[in-house]
Amino acid sequence: MIVHQMLTGGDRNFAYLVADESTRTAVVIDPSYTPEEVVHAARQNELTIARAFCTHDHHDHTNGNAGFERMTGVRPLLFGDTDPETDRRVEDEAEFPLGHLTVRVIHTPGHTPDSICIHIEDAVFTGDTLFVGKVGGTDLGDGAKTEYESLHQKLLPLPGSTRVFPGHDVGVTPESTIRHERETNPFLLCRDYESFVDLKRNWAAYKKEHGIA
Ligand SMILES: [Fe+2]
């Protein structure tokens, strides 16, 4: 599997170009600010873009969609959309072919109700649900509760070696693994929901105290 991680602008937003090496078929995740660079990278690497997804409907992840569709004829799919080629809906556990590989959708509501993570082989593209050393912003009520459940029920059970590719470059490294996040991410080390939401409430002070940027 080929993974190109590309900084697109915005708030250090990442786009991803992921391909099955043998068939040169590619999927794009969150093309956002610079869709032309993603399309250019696909051409340079002789990859054919078959499908695209947005991890959620926030402007900094979707603002390149119209341009991307103009260039490729591929409309990025969001949660609830139907893929015109396979007629399959983008929903929890939905699977889409990527050459010899399979793209699996994991619905991870919390940051937004429509947040999804894209699981392909040994990699998961986590949008604004999970960052390196951080988690997605939410309110301190239902949003936080739903995000906590998504993280613990949907993402953390993945194999520890699963590579984590977040939607923003806001950590100490641009990528991580499920194991590393389980062992080091302060939000995932919280022993229960109450301490998770407490950490969100006190995040500014915690960051200052621990020298986190
Ligand atoms: Fe977002």
py3Dmol code that shows the C-alpha trace and the ligand (Angstrom):
import py3Dmol

protein = """\
ATOM      1  CA  MET A   1       0.000   0.000   0.000  1.00  0.00           C
ATOM      2  CA  ILE A   2       1.235   3.479  -0.872  1.00  0.00           C
ATOM      3  CA  VAL A   3       0.430   6.370   1.494  1.00  0.00           C
ATOM      4  CA  HIS A   4       1.178   9.982   0.562  1.00  0.00           C
ATOM      5  CA  GLN A   5       0.547  12.382   3.411  1.00  0.00           C
ATOM      6  CA  MET A   6       0.287  15.964   2.160  1.00  0.00           C
ATOM      7  CA  LEU A   7       0.024  19.236   4.054  1.00  0.00           C
ATOM      8  CA  THR A   8      -2.588  21.309   2.257  1.00  0.00           C
ATOM      9  CA  GLY A   9      -2.776  24.549   4.237  1.00  0.00           C
ATOM     10  CA  GLY A  10      -5.501  25.731   6.579  1.00  0.00           C
ATOM     11  CA  ASP A  11      -4.721  24.728  10.138  1.00  0.00           C
ATOM     12  CA  ARG A  12      -1.982  22.286   9.094  1.00  0.00           C
ATOM     13  CA  ASN A  13      -4.611  20.166   7.363  1.00  0.00           C
ATOM     14  CA  PHE A  14      -3.513  16.846   5.906  1.00  0.00           C
ATOM     15  CA  ALA A  15      -4.791  15.293   2.686  1.00  0.00           C
ATOM     16  CA  TYR A  16      -4.021  11.670   1.885  1.00  0.00           C
ATOM     17  CA  LEU A  17      -3.473   9.817  -1.337  1.00  0.00           C
ATOM     18  CA  VAL A  18      -3.584   6.080  -0.639  1.00  0.00           C
ATOM     19  CA  ALA A  19      -3.114   3.441  -3.286  1.00  0.00           C
ATOM     20  CA  ASP A  20      -2.983  -0.243  -3.951  1.00  0.00           C
ATOM     21  CA  GLU A  21       0.503  -0.682  -5.334  1.00  0.00           C
ATOM     22  CA  SER A  22      -0.269  -3.538  -7.726  1.00  0.00           C
ATOM     23  CA  THR A  23      -3.298  -2.047  -9.496  1.00  0.00           C
ATOM     24  CA  ARG A  24      -2.219   1.624  -9.049  1.00  0.00           C
ATOM     25  CA  THR A  25      -5.764   2.410  -7.871  1.00  0.00           C
ATOM     26  CA  ALA A  26      -6.000   5.266  -5.396  1.00  0.00           C
ATOM     27  CA  VAL A  27      -8.372   6.767  -2.881  1.00  0.00           C
ATOM     28  CA  VAL A  28      -8.091  10.381  -1.683  1.00  0.00           C
ATOM     29  CA  ILE A  29      -9.042  11.513   1.806  1.00  0.00           C
ATOM     30  CA  ASP A  30      -9.797  15.191   2.582  1.00  0.00           C
ATOM     31  CA  PRO A  31      -8.289  16.882  -0.523  1.00  0.00           C
ATOM     32  CA  SER A  32      -9.227  20.291   0.998  1.00  0.00           C
ATOM     33  CA  TYR A  33      -7.109  23.377   0.223  1.00  0.00           C
ATOM     34  CA  THR A  34      -4.930  22.131  -2.620  1.00  0.00           C
ATOM     35  CA  PRO A  35      -6.790  19.479  -4.606  1.00  0.00           C
ATOM     36  CA  GLU A  36      -4.578  20.218  -7.613  1.00  0.00           C
ATOM     37  CA  GLU A  37      -1.505  19.055  -5.692  1.00  0.00           C
ATOM     38  CA  VAL A  38      -3.196  15.801  -4.755  1.00  0.00           C
ATOM     39  CA  VAL A  39      -4.223  15.224  -8.369  1.00  0.00           C
ATOM     40  CA  HIS A  40      -0.707  16.116  -9.521  1.00  0.00           C
ATOM     41  CA  ALA A  41       0.830  13.647  -7.053  1.00  0.00           C
ATOM     42  CA  ALA A  42      -1.488  10.923  -8.346  1.00  0.00           C
ATOM     43  CA  ARG A  43      -0.421  11.627 -11.935  1.00  0.00           C
ATOM     44  CA  GLN A  44       3.257  11.709 -11.034  1.00  0.00           C
ATOM     45  CA  ASN A  45       2.967   8.358  -9.324  1.00  0.00           C
ATOM     46  CA  GLU A  46       0.842   6.881 -12.120  1.00  0.00           C
ATOM     47  CA  LEU A  47      -2.111   6.326  -9.823  1.00  0.00           C
ATOM     48  CA  THR A  48      -5.748   6.387 -10.894  1.00  0.00           C
ATOM     49  CA  ILE A  49      -8.058   8.046  -8.382  1.00  0.00           C
ATOM     50  CA  ALA A  50     -11.112   5.810  -8.072  1.00  0.00           C
ATOM     51  CA  ARG A  51     -12.810   7.314  -5.060  1.00  0.00           C
ATOM     52  CA  ALA A  52     -12.500  10.017  -2.410  1.00  0.00           C
ATOM     53  CA  PHE A  53     -13.826  10.582   1.101  1.00  0.00           C
ATOM     54  CA  CYS A  54     -14.090  13.484   3.507  1.00  0.00           C
ATOM     55  CA  THR A  55     -13.747  12.555   7.160  1.00  0.00           C
ATOM     56  CA  HIS A  56     -16.463  15.063   8.137  1.00  0.00           C
ATOM     57  CA  ASP A  57     -18.315  18.098   6.879  1.00  0.00           C
ATOM     58  CA  HIS A  58     -16.108  20.900   8.171  1.00  0.00           C
ATOM     59  CA  HIS A  59     -15.032  23.541   5.692  1.00  0.00           C
ATOM     60  CA  ASP A  60     -11.305  22.951   6.215  1.00  0.00           C
ATOM     61  CA  HIS A  61     -11.787  19.333   5.058  1.00  0.00           C
ATOM     62  CA  THR A  62     -14.283  19.911   2.249  1.00  0.00           C
ATOM     63  CA  ASN A  63     -13.371  23.250   0.638  1.00  0.00           C
ATOM     64  CA  GLY A  64     -11.472  21.554  -2.200  1.00  0.00           C
ATOM     65  CA  ASN A  65     -14.265  19.168  -3.126  1.00  0.00           C
ATOM     66  CA  ALA A  66     -15.680  21.128  -6.078  1.00  0.00           C
ATOM     67  CA  GLY A  67     -12.230  21.674  -7.596  1.00  0.00           C
ATOM     68  CA  PHE A  68     -11.288  18.066  -6.972  1.00  0.00           C
ATOM     69  CA  GLU A  69     -14.432  16.832  -8.720  1.00  0.00           C
ATOM     70  CA  ARG A  70     -13.819  19.163 -11.678  1.00  0.00           C
ATOM     71  CA  MET A  71     -10.325  17.746 -12.144  1.00  0.00           C
ATOM     72  CA  THR A  72     -11.063  14.071 -11.545  1.00  0.00           C
ATOM     73  CA  GLY A  73     -14.778  13.498 -12.082  1.00  0.00           C
ATOM     74  CA  VAL A  74     -14.777  11.969  -8.587  1.00  0.00           C
ATOM     75  CA  ARG A  75     -17.056  13.531  -5.968  1.00  0.00           C
ATOM     76  CA  PRO A  76     -15.689  13.127  -2.430  1.00  0.00           C
ATOM     77  CA  LEU A  77     -18.102  11.083  -0.314  1.00  0.00           C
ATOM     78  CA  LEU A  78     -19.239  12.031   3.165  1.00  0.00           C
ATOM     79  CA  PHE A  79     -21.055   9.980   5.798  1.00  0.00           C
ATOM     80  CA  GLY A  80     -24.528   9.135   4.505  1.00  0.00           C
ATOM     81  CA  ASP A  81     -23.657   9.598   0.813  1.00  0.00           C
ATOM     82  CA  THR A  82     -24.095   6.796  -1.689  1.00  0.00           C
ATOM     83  CA  ASP A  83     -21.129   5.819  -3.813  1.00  0.00           C
ATOM     84  CA  PRO A  84     -22.320   6.029  -7.446  1.00  0.00           C
ATOM     85  CA  GLU A  85     -20.067   3.186  -8.585  1.00  0.00           C
ATOM     86  CA  THR A  86     -20.935   0.517  -6.018  1.00  0.00           C
ATOM     87  CA  ASP A  87     -24.290   1.946  -4.899  1.00  0.00           C
ATOM     88  CA  ARG A  88     -23.099   1.468  -1.323  1.00  0.00           C
ATOM     89  CA  ARG A  89     -23.845   3.970   1.407  1.00  0.00           C
ATOM     90  CA  VAL A  90     -21.048   5.508   3.455  1.00  0.00           C
ATOM     91  CA  GLU A  91     -21.958   4.203   6.909  1.00  0.00           C
ATOM     92  CA  ASP A  92     -20.403   2.279   9.766  1.00  0.00           C
ATOM     93  CA  GLU A  93     -18.654  -0.880   8.536  1.00  0.00           C
ATOM     94  CA  ALA A  94     -19.302  -0.089   4.864  1.00  0.00           C
ATOM     95  CA  GLU A  95     -16.592  -1.512   2.616  1.00  0.00           C
ATOM     96  CA  PHE A  96     -15.358  -0.276  -0.740  1.00  0.00           C
ATOM     97  CA  PRO A  97     -12.832  -1.886  -3.060  1.00  0.00           C
ATOM     98  CA  LEU A  98      -9.449  -0.254  -3.644  1.00  0.00           C
ATOM     99  CA  GLY A  99      -7.751  -2.485  -6.208  1.00  0.00           C
ATOM    100  CA  HIS A 100      -6.882  -5.602  -4.230  1.00  0.00           C
ATOM    101  CA  LEU A 101      -7.381  -3.767  -0.942  1.00  0.00           C
ATOM    102  CA  THR A 102     -10.528  -2.869   0.990  1.00  0.00           C
ATOM    103  CA  VAL A 103     -11.502   0.505   2.389  1.00  0.00           C
ATOM    104  CA  ARG A 104     -13.595   0.168   5.546  1.00  0.00           C
ATOM    105  CA  VAL A 105     -15.579   3.031   7.003  1.00  0.00           C
ATOM    106  CA  ILE A 106     -15.719   3.426  10.782  1.00  0.00           C
ATOM    107  CA  HIS A 107     -18.376   5.842  11.999  1.00  0.00           C
ATOM    108  CA  THR A 108     -16.825   7.785  14.882  1.00  0.00           C
ATOM    109  CA  PRO A 109     -19.260  10.541  15.909  1.00  0.00           C
ATOM    110  CA  GLY A 110     -18.166  13.070  18.509  1.00  0.00           C
ATOM    111  CA  HIS A 111     -16.191  15.938  16.921  1.00  0.00           C
ATOM    112  CA  THR A 112     -19.166  16.016  14.519  1.00  0.00           C
ATOM    113  CA  PRO A 113     -22.096  13.599  14.203  1.00  0.00           C
ATOM    114  CA  ASP A 114     -20.893  12.647  10.708  1.00  0.00           C
ATOM    115  CA  SER A 115     -17.218  11.983  11.565  1.00  0.00           C
ATOM    116  CA  ILE A 116     -15.766   8.872   9.968  1.00  0.00           C
ATOM    117  CA  CYS A 117     -12.391   7.189  10.051  1.00  0.00           C
ATOM    118  CA  ILE A 118     -11.111   5.343   7.014  1.00  0.00           C
ATOM    119  CA  HIS A 119      -9.453   2.000   7.728  1.00  0.00           C
ATOM    120  CA  ILE A 120      -7.303   0.487   4.998  1.00  0.00           C
ATOM    121  CA  GLU A 121      -5.053  -2.492   5.724  1.00  0.00           C
ATOM    122  CA  ASP A 122      -2.732  -1.496   8.571  1.00  0.00           C
ATOM    123  CA  ALA A 123      -3.616   2.205   8.517  1.00  0.00           C
ATOM    124  CA  VAL A 124      -6.449   4.315   9.844  1.00  0.00           C
ATOM    125  CA  PHE A 125      -7.134   7.879   8.714  1.00  0.00           C
ATOM    126  CA  THR A 126      -8.704   9.519  11.713  1.00  0.00           C
ATOM    127  CA  GLY A 127      -9.774  12.989  10.518  1.00  0.00           C
ATOM    128  CA  ASP A 128     -10.521  15.164  13.544  1.00  0.00           C
ATOM    129  CA  THR A 129     -11.446  12.236  15.826  1.00  0.00           C
ATOM    130  CA  LEU A 130      -7.912  11.329  16.929  1.00  0.00           C
ATOM    131  CA  PHE A 131      -4.730  13.371  16.583  1.00  0.00           C
ATOM    132  CA  VAL A 132      -1.203  12.523  17.649  1.00  0.00           C
ATOM    133  CA  GLY A 133      -1.334  13.199  21.390  1.00  0.00           C
ATOM    134  CA  LYS A 134      -4.724  14.908  21.210  1.00  0.00           C
ATOM    135  CA  VAL A 135      -8.346  14.281  20.279  1.00  0.00           C
ATOM    136  CA  GLY A 136     -10.880  16.266  18.279  1.00  0.00           C
ATOM    137  CA  GLY A 137     -12.572  19.318  19.726  1.00  0.00           C
ATOM    138  CA  THR A 138     -16.097  18.816  21.070  1.00  0.00           C
ATOM    139  CA  ASP A 139     -18.536  20.454  23.413  1.00  0.00           C
ATOM    140  CA  LEU A 140     -18.304  19.246  26.995  1.00  0.00           C
ATOM    141  CA  GLY A 141     -21.627  17.413  26.854  1.00  0.00           C
ATOM    142  CA  ASP A 142     -22.992  14.966  24.288  1.00  0.00           C
ATOM    143  CA  GLY A 143     -20.169  15.642  21.832  1.00  0.00           C
ATOM    144  CA  ALA A 144     -17.488  14.678  24.360  1.00  0.00           C
ATOM    145  CA  LYS A 145     -19.462  11.632  25.489  1.00  0.00           C
ATOM    146  CA  THR A 146     -19.976  10.392  21.928  1.00  0.00           C
ATOM    147  CA  GLU A 147     -16.326  11.022  21.058  1.00  0.00           C
ATOM    148  CA  TYR A 148     -15.193   9.098  24.149  1.00  0.00           C
ATOM    149  CA  GLU A 149     -17.329   6.136  23.094  1.00  0.00           C
ATOM    150  CA  SER A 150     -16.103   6.302  19.489  1.00  0.00           C
ATOM    151  CA  LEU A 151     -12.481   6.347  20.622  1.00  0.00           C
ATOM    152  CA  HIS A 152     -12.845   3.470  23.064  1.00  0.00           C
ATOM    153  CA  GLN A 153     -15.313   1.298  21.189  1.00  0.00           C
ATOM    154  CA  LYS A 154     -14.258   1.871  17.592  1.00  0.00           C
ATOM    155  CA  LEU A 155     -10.627   3.007  17.352  1.00  0.00           C
ATOM    156  CA  LEU A 156      -8.698   1.634  20.332  1.00  0.00           C
ATOM    157  CA  PRO A 157      -9.722  -1.989  19.653  1.00  0.00           C
ATOM    158  CA  LEU A 158      -7.788  -1.850  16.347  1.00  0.00           C
ATOM    159  CA  PRO A 159      -4.465  -3.743  16.392  1.00  0.00           C
ATOM    160  CA  GLY A 160      -1.785  -1.749  18.232  1.00  0.00           C
ATOM    161  CA  SER A 161       0.436  -1.723  15.165  1.00  0.00           C
ATOM    162  CA  THR A 162      -2.226   0.102  13.121  1.00  0.00           C
ATOM    163  CA  ARG A 163      -0.723   3.319  11.758  1.00  0.00           C
ATOM    164  CA  VAL A 164      -2.654   6.464  12.673  1.00  0.00           C
ATOM    165  CA  PHE A 165      -2.853   9.264  10.104  1.00  0.00           C
ATOM    166  CA  PRO A 166      -4.666  12.298  11.535  1.00  0.00           C
ATOM    167  CA  GLY A 167      -6.515  15.138   9.811  1.00  0.00           C
ATOM    168  CA  HIS A 168      -4.180  17.849  11.153  1.00  0.00           C
ATOM    169  CA  ASP A 169      -0.449  18.014  11.842  1.00  0.00           C
ATOM    170  CA  VAL A 170      -0.872  19.109  15.459  1.00  0.00           C
ATOM    171  CA  GLY A 171       1.224  16.478  17.263  1.00  0.00           C
ATOM    172  CA  VAL A 172       4.921  16.005  17.901  1.00  0.00           C
ATOM    173  CA  THR A 173       5.045  13.660  14.883  1.00  0.00           C
ATOM    174  CA  PRO A 174       2.908  13.657  11.734  1.00  0.00           C
ATOM    175  CA  GLU A 175       1.737  10.063  12.270  1.00  0.00           C
ATOM    176  CA  SER A 176       1.523   7.540  15.072  1.00  0.00           C
ATOM    177  CA  THR A 177       0.165   4.087  15.898  1.00  0.00           C
ATOM    178  CA  ILE A 178      -2.837   2.923  17.887  1.00  0.00           C
ATOM    179  CA  ARG A 179      -0.462   1.402  20.480  1.00  0.00           C
ATOM    180  CA  HIS A 180       1.525   4.609  20.874  1.00  0.00           C
ATOM    181  CA  GLU A 181      -1.649   6.657  21.289  1.00  0.00           C
ATOM    182  CA  ARG A 182      -3.111   4.161  23.778  1.00  0.00           C
ATOM    183  CA  GLU A 183       0.085   4.435  25.846  1.00  0.00           C
ATOM    184  CA  THR A 184       0.849   8.157  25.586  1.00  0.00           C
ATOM    185  CA  ASN A 185      -2.172  10.223  24.511  1.00  0.00           C
ATOM    186  CA  PRO A 186      -3.342  11.972  27.705  1.00  0.00           C
ATOM    187  CA  PHE A 187      -6.982  11.805  26.592  1.00  0.00           C
ATOM    188  CA  LEU A 188      -6.773   8.047  26.068  1.00  0.00           C
ATOM    189  CA  LEU A 189      -5.022   7.513  29.399  1.00  0.00           C
ATOM    190  CA  CYS A 190      -8.012   8.968  31.253  1.00  0.00           C
ATOM    191  CA  ARG A 191      -9.467   6.143  33.316  1.00  0.00           C
ATOM    192  CA  ASP A 192     -13.097   7.082  32.715  1.00  0.00           C
ATOM    193  CA  TYR A 193     -15.340   9.525  30.928  1.00  0.00           C
ATOM    194  CA  GLU A 194     -15.378  11.970  33.835  1.00  0.00           C
ATOM    195  CA  SER A 195     -11.615  12.426  33.762  1.00  0.00           C
ATOM    196  CA  PHE A 196     -11.710  12.644  29.937  1.00  0.00           C
ATOM    197  CA  VAL A 197     -14.157  15.539  30.003  1.00  0.00           C
ATOM    198  CA  ASP A 198     -12.248  17.110  32.908  1.00  0.00           C
ATOM    199  CA  LEU A 199      -9.084  17.067  30.803  1.00  0.00           C
ATOM    200  CA  LYS A 200     -10.961  18.736  27.953  1.00  0.00           C
ATOM    201  CA  ARG A 201     -12.210  21.381  30.367  1.00  0.00           C
ATOM    202  CA  ASN A 202      -8.695  22.008  31.715  1.00  0.00           C
ATOM    203  CA  TRP A 203      -6.744  21.378  28.508  1.00  0.00           C
ATOM    204  CA  ALA A 204      -5.220  24.874  28.269  1.00  0.00           C
ATOM    205  CA  ALA A 205      -3.769  24.597  31.778  1.00  0.00           C
ATOM    206  CA  TYR A 206      -2.656  20.988  31.218  1.00  0.00           C
ATOM    207  CA  LYS A 207      -0.827  21.953  28.016  1.00  0.00           C
ATOM    208  CA  LYS A 208       0.936  24.810  29.753  1.00  0.00           C
ATOM    209  CA  GLU A 209       1.928  22.609  32.674  1.00  0.00           C
ATOM    210  CA  HIS A 210       3.291  19.849  30.398  1.00  0.00           C
ATOM    211  CA  GLY A 211       4.876  22.094  27.771  1.00  0.00           C
ATOM    212  CA  ILE A 212       2.580  20.875  24.979  1.00  0.00           C
ATOM    213  CA  ALA A 213       2.325  23.151  21.939  1.00  0.00           C
TER     214      ALA A 213
END
"""
ligand_1 = """\
1
LIG
Fe -13.181 19.452 12.072
"""
view = py3Dmol.view(width=600, height=400)
view.addModel(protein, "pdb")
view.setStyle({"model": 0}, {"cartoon": {"style": "trace"}})
view.addModel(ligand_1, "xyz")
view.setStyle({"model": 1}, {"stick": {}})
view.zoomTo()
view.show()
